[in-house]
Amino acid sequence: MASRKTSAKERPSYRCTECGWTTAKWLGRCPECQAWGTVEEFGGAPAVRTTAPGRVTTAALPIGQVDGRQATARSTGVPELDRVLGGGLVPGAVALLAGEPGVGKSTLLLDVAAKAASGNHRTLYVTGEESASQVRLRADRIGALDDHLYLAAETDLSAVLGHLDTVKPSLLVLDSVQTVASPEIDGAPGGMAQVREVAGALIRASKERAMSTLLVGHVTKDGAIAGPRLLEHLVDVVLHFEGDRHARLRLVRGVKNRYGTTDEVGCFELHDEGITGLADPSGLFLTRRAEPVPGTCLTVTLEGRRPLVAEVQALTVDSQIPSPRRTTSGLETSRVSMMLAVLEQRGRISALGKRDIYSATVGGVKLSEPAADLAVALALASAASDTPLPKNLVAIGEVGLAGEVRRVTGVQRRLSEAARLGFTHALVPSDPGRIPDGMRVLEVADVGQALSVLPKRVRREAPREEEQRR
């Protein structure tokens, strides 16, 4: 019997290096995170143990008697971030903010740390990637100075925990979790074991002290959060910081939130003086003109539950090469190609096939939802005919391969946002619901009806030009 127990203990065990799932036999694919080739042998199989009942720390109560005031959110001082968090940071909550290098994570969190600091609430900002003097220079530039904001440059977990005992902050900002390591765990900083240990220690400290914590996380080349997926499961909130480094717009998108919804998006503008929230960001995506220009069309997109008015631009020119160019910026190339095919087949605009076509959005916004299909199609048709669309017109709807215009979600919210900004006409699918006062809505069933907003003589002009070339 003893030999059987010994052989069971010496049997090798396997663990997934991505999520930490363990098994007694090797598998090519981890059943937990569905990753291939991540299951590796790491030691003997864990012995089966039984745990005896112990003393409880807190007696179980009926849910109606539990005090919910301890989970009341406190504002960070940045309204756009509060919108995404669901009102602010809850005491004891741990939030993970991830984004590409240079997108502005450190700038945003330094501004949050300064605005959240007050006489009754100290803030501790721990940096593991920069020196304290470098962070001070950034704080001078963006005006993030406060007597109750404490700064430390540490890469040792025990030193970070020591600062917590000394400062006793209400908010901890750690930049970043991949740079801090525990001396009791083998492995380089940023490894699976180190990230698990650092995150676990900070989460325990946050819960015990009722301290809110903001962690900065790195991302991989694919845009996913670096490190084990266990990190995303441990924290309470996961936020993604998105934006093109060549544009001013930055978006904070909630991916996971135990204290609120994940449908909210915060908009920020990054400039030389720092980063500021945009309560009305639609102005970044529009070009104000006295007269309409051919090849432009406006639409209303939804970022989470937030409607944003965006402008789609298109330009068509005679091609000088056998294979015409198709260039897009801010739009999905596959969707634009599909709109070109629909216009050529269903809209009878054959001049688009042999012309160079350029399409883009204004302000760096990315339109990926199908609700922008109708605006893209009208912008391409307007550019091909060199005729502008009517002024103060927005187009909302998904276009199918048969040329039909399909319904999309949130039409009433989109129309209300367009009416608030002064737009008076809209092209929408059938049955749009309640229409805002002062707005004229044209319900269209297919692309042919949508193209009726262009003058008839111009809509026939593009095929006629093609016939003249032949």
FIPA-795200 format. One line per field, with one value per residue (C-alpha): residue number from 0; x, y, z. Coordinates in steps of 0.05 Angstrom, whole numbers. Layout:
N
seq <- c(NUM:...) $
px <- c(X:...) $
py <- c(Y:...) $
pz <- c(Z:...) $
//
This chain:
470
seq <- c(0:1:2:3:4:5:6:7:8:9:10:11:12:13:14:15:16:17:18:19:20:21:22:23:24:25:26:27:28:29:30:31:32:33:34:35:36:37:38:39:40:41:42:43:44:45:46:47:48:49:50:51:52:53:54:55:56:57:58:59:60:61:62:63:64:65:66:67:68:69:70:71:72:73:74:75:76:77:78:79:80:81:82:83:84:85:86:87:88:89:90:91:92:93:94:95:96:97:98:99:100:101:102:103:104:105:106:107:108:109:110:111:112:113:114:115:116:117:118:119:120:121:122:123:124:125:126:127:128:129:130:131:132:133:134:135:136:137:138:139:140:141:142:143:144:145:146:147:148:149:150:151:152:153:154:155:156:157:158:159:160:161:162:163:164:165:166:167:168:169:170:171:172:173:174:175:176:177:178:179:180:181:182:183:184:185:186:187:188:189:190:191:192:193:194:195:196:197:198:199:200:201:202:203:204:205:206:207:208:209:210:211:212:213:214:215:216:217:218:219:220:221:222:223:224:225:226:227:228:229:230:231:232:233:234:235:236:237:238:239:240:241:242:243:244:245:246:247:248:249:250:251:252:253:254:255:256:257:258:259:260:261:262:263:264:265:266:267:268:269:270:271:272:273:274:275:276:277:278:279:280:281:282:283:284:285:286:287:288:289:290:291:292:293:294:295:296:297:298:299:300:301:302:303:304:305:306:307:308:309:310:311:312:313:314:315:316:317:318:319:320:321:322:323:324:325:326:327:328:329:330:331:332:333:334:335:336:337:338:339:340:341:342:343:344:345:346:347:348:349:350:351:352:353:354:355:356:357:358:359:360:361:362:363:364:365:366:367:368:369:370:371:372:373:374:375:376:377:378:379:380:381:382:383:384:385:386:387:388:389:390:391:392:393:394:395:396:397:398:399:400:401:402:403:404:405:406:407:408:409:410:411:412:413:414:415:416:417:418:419:420:421:422:423:424:425:426:427:428:429:430:431:432:433:434:435:436:437:438:439:440:441:442:443:444:445:446:447:448:449:450:451:452:453:454:455:456:457:458:459:460:461:462:463:464:465:466:467:468:469) $
px <- c(0:58:90:26:23:95:86:25:65:123:77:91:39:27:7:-15:34:-21:-76:-45:-93:-64:-75:-45:-32:-5:-53:-38:-92:-112:-186:-189:-162:-162:-89:-46:22:21:14:82:108:126:133:99:24:-8:-26:-99:-113:-174:-187:-222:-275:-244:-266:-302:-278:-347:-413:-460:-517:-582:-566:-615:-575:-508:-484:-479:-449:-380:-384:-403:-360:-317:-303:-234:-240:-241:-314:-299:-264:-320:-368:-331:-322:-395:-389:-318:-272:-301:-259:-221:-231:-172:-174:-127:-114:-79:-58:-4:61:56:-20:-22:-34:17:-7:-79:-66:-19:-75:-124:-77:-70:-145:-165:-117:-145:-137:-176:-153:-79:-55:8:37:89:129:172:189:213:251:216:246:218:149:157:173:110:70:96:77:5:-6:-13:17:-16:11:-28:1:61:110:157:201:203:208:208:141:162:183:115:79:124:103:30:44:78:33:-34:-64:-136:-114:-53:-29:23:58:65:49:99:158:149:176:175:242:209:189:237:233:242:193:133:134:73:93:115:53:8:45:48:-25:-47:-9:-36:-107:-102:-74:-130:-185:-155:-144:-207:-158:-173:-117:-102:-54:-22:-14:27:-3:24:33:-38:-66:-82:-61:7:17:-29:-104:-109:-92:-156:-197:-167:-180:-248:-244:-208:-201:-171:-139:-145:-123:-78:-14:-20:-90:-114:-172:-164:-218:-222:-266:-291:-281:-298:-331:-359:-389:-421:-436:-385:-423:-393:-335:-295:-267:-203:-161:-85:-46:19:-10:-34:-99:-169:-238:-286:-358:-378:-326:-367:-331:-267:-300:-333:-309:-350:-359:-401:-421:-425:-368:-375:-354:-373:-429:-444:-467:-479:-439:-447:-386:-415:-479:-451:-473:-419:-430:-374:-357:-340:-300:-288:-248:-248:-197:-178:-130:-63:-49:-85:-105:-139:-120:-166:-142:-179:-165:-211:-256:-254:-228:-275:-336:-315:-302:-371:-404:-368:-395:-466:-463:-438:-489:-550:-539:-518:-456:-405:-353:-325:-293:-235:-220:-174:-216:-195:-240:-227:-257:-244:-209:-180:-246:-253:-320:-328:-402:-449:-491:-441:-451:-503:-459:-400:-443:-470:-400:-374:-433:-426:-351:-364:-416:-377:-441:-449:-503:-555:-531:-546:-559:-539:-545:-555:-565:-533:-530:-536:-510:-579:-578:-629:-620:-627:-646:-593:-595:-603:-634:-671:-609:-571:-625:-629:-554:-558:-616:-578:-520:-566:-576:-645:-648:-634:-636:-655:-683:-757:-792:-742:-787:-798:-769:-740:-775:-750:-718:-743:-731:-733:-742:-706:-713:-654:-594:-634:-680:-621:-587:-649:-622:-571:-596:-621:-577:-515:-534:-534:-470:-422:-446:-448:-374:-358:-394:-356:-290:-309) $
py <- c(0:47:34:54:120:135:121:167:224:215:215:279:335:386:459:510:567:614:606:560:502:436:364:296:282:321:354:391:443:473:460:523:579:540:556:507:482:514:452:435:387:423:370:315:308:345:301:295:330:340:404:401:454:514:577:627:699:730:699:689:739:744:784:838:852:861:933:957:1025:995:985:1058:1085:1147:1194:1195:1268:1250:1247:1207:1153:1153:1140:1076:1053:1062:1123:1117:1070:1025:1018:953:946:930:956:936:987:960:993:999:1035:1110:1113:1154:1105:1136:1207:1190:1153:1208:1258:1212:1203:1279:1293:1236:1260:1302:1314:1252:1208:1200:1173:1132:1129:1074:1072:1014:1037:1109:1146:1191:1253:1233:1226:1293:1327:1297:1320:1391:1390:1366:1402:1339:1364:1355:1353:1289:1253:1209:1183:1123:1087:1013:946:902:877:879:952:969:936:975:1040:1020:1013:1081:1124:1088:1111:1107:1098:1060:1068:1017:1029:973:905:871:909:890:824:786:762:699:675:650:680:746:804:797:721:680:664:735:768:720:733:809:814:767:806:874:847:820:887:925:883:886:962:981:1013:1023:1000:1017:971:985:925:913:885:836:847:821:874:824:837:807:753:698:704:692:765:787:738:762:837:870:916:909:971:978:1044:1051:1103:1118:1152:1199:1223:1262:1217:1164:1115:1078:1017:973:898:873:909:877:942:968:956:944:985:1052:1085:1145:1194:1234:1282:1276:1341:1374:1396:1327:1290:1317:1284:1300:1304:1319:1288:1291:1356:1317:1275:1330:1382:1445:1475:1531:1488:1412:1377:1316:1250:1265:1235:1236:1179:1165:1108:1076:1067:1024:1061:1129:1158:1195:1233:1216:1237:1189:1216:1184:1204:1171:1188:1158:1100:1100:1026:963:945:1006:1024:1013:1051:1058:1093:1084:1037:962:947:888:930:984:931:902:971:981:915:933:1001:972:915:943:1017:1013:1055:1019:1074:1052:988:1020:1080:1091:1097:1127:1126:1151:1178:1245:1252:1182:1148:1076:1055:980:970:955:1016:1058:1019:1067:1127:1093:1076:1147:1177:1132:1148:1222:1220:1180:1230:1291:1317:1334:1305:1353:1394:1371:1299:1236:1165:1105:1033:966:948:875:842:845:921:922:970:933:958:971:979:1046:1085:1131:1147:1161:1207:1244:1257:1281:1328:1355:1375:1411:1360:1363:1305:1231:1168:1108:1038:1026:1033:1079:1091:1159:1216:1278:1343:1385:1327:1300:1226:1188:1113:1074:1000:992:1027:1051:1092:1119:1143:1184:1240:1253:1291:1245:1275:1261:1190:1172:1210:1158:1102:1151:1169:1095:1088:1147:1115:1052) $
pz <- c(0:16:-51:-86:-49:-66:-140:-142:-111:-159:-220:-261:-264:-319:-316:-368:-372:-396:-344:-290:-300:-275:-297:-285:-359:-417:-466:-530:-516:-450:-436:-392:-437:-504:-517:-557:-534:-466:-422:-393:-339:-274:-220:-182:-180:-123:-65:-48:17:59:98:165:181:215:252:208:206:195:208:149:147:108:46:66:129:93:95:23:40:42:-33:-48:-103:-92:-150:-181:-199:-274:-297:-360:-320:-269:-326:-345:-274:-257:-213:-187:-150:-96:-32:-37:-112:-158:-229:-286:-341:-403:-468:-520:-504:-511:-512:-447:-390:-343:-359:-345:-279:-254:-266:-231:-172:-163:-168:-122:-67:-11:63:82:24:10:-57:-68:-138:-146:-210:-231:-302:-288:-236:-186:-219:-287:-258:-223:-290:-320:-260:-270:-343:-333:-267:-225:-160:-92:-21:-8:-69:-50:-101:-97:-147:-128:-162:-100:-74:-1:-9:-40:19:66:33:45:120:122:77:90:24:1:-71:-97:-169:-192:-258:-277:-248:-296:-267:-194:-168:-103:-75:-48:-118:-171:-240:-276:-266:-312:-311:-295:-223:-208:-236:-197:-132:-140:-160:-104:-51:-74:-78:-7:17:-19:12:82:81:40:-8:-82:-129:-202:-237:-304:-350:-413:-477:-527:-602:-613:-565:-509:-438:-425:-372:-348:-358:-283:-273:-309:-267:-201:-210:-204:-264:-330:-374:-443:-463:-539:-589:-647:-625:-685:-665:-605:-587:-532:-510:-444:-454:-398:-410:-341:-283:-221:-197:-261:-334:-389:-441:-423:-459:-435:-485:-473:-513:-507:-517:-494:-428:-409:-420:-411:-413:-469:-447:-520:-566:-630:-649:-660:-714:-755:-804:-803:-872:-900:-960:-967:-1004:-1050:-1020:-947:-906:-832:-788:-714:-684:-615:-571:-517:-500:-522:-589:-628:-693:-742:-813:-870:-928:-996:-1058:-1127:-1181:-1248:-1238:-1274:-1260:-1282:-1211:-1179:-1108:-1049:-988:-922:-856:-796:-835:-846:-916:-923:-908:-958:-1012:-999:-1006:-1072:-1097:-1074:-1107:-1172:-1175:-1139:-1147:-1221:-1211:-1255:-1256:-1188:-1213:-1250:-1206:-1146:-1084:-1018:-956:-886:-822:-789:-722:-716:-698:-721:-749:-746:-733:-792:-776:-815:-880:-908:-895:-929:-990:-996:-988:-1044:-1090:-1076:-1092:-1156:-1180:-1154:-1122:-1049:-1005:-975:-916:-844:-865:-827:-852:-806:-828:-845:-919:-941:-1004:-1035:-1027:-970:-912:-846:-778:-726:-650:-615:-672:-625:-586:-650:-676:-610:-611:-684:-667:-607:-652:-701:-757:-788:-838:-831:-873:-831:-840:-833:-766:-730:-670:-638:-680:-645:-655:-713:-751:-817:-826:-892:-884:-939:-955:-1002:-1031:-1091:-1047:-1008:-1072:-1088:-1044:-1100:-1162:-1217:-1270:-1229:-1210:-1284:-1298:-1272:-1317:-1375:-1364:-1367:-1433:-1462:-1444:-1481) $
//
